């Protein structure tokens, strides 16, 4: 089953985000019960400043997704202010 994880950063979290960005990326690359379909930072209207994160993942159940999320270095270091985790029905995938 697919899930969307939508996270918005706390105000003034950019410095923390940047300081642990490599640790976060290493976590995403490590073996997990959750397969990342697509992920990346959400940006401010300037098209450059990172203000959150978006993931589409595949997992057996929501519990696996919640565990994956709670162990992310961004979560552990208080980068995200709000998070939404929702089941996602992928109908179109135009990636090559």
Protein Blocks (a to p, Z undefined) as FASTA:
>chain_A
ZZdddddddehklmmmmmmmmmmmmmmmpccfbdcfbgcddddfkomaccbdcdddddfb
fklmmmmmmmpmklmnomambdcddddddfbdcbZZ
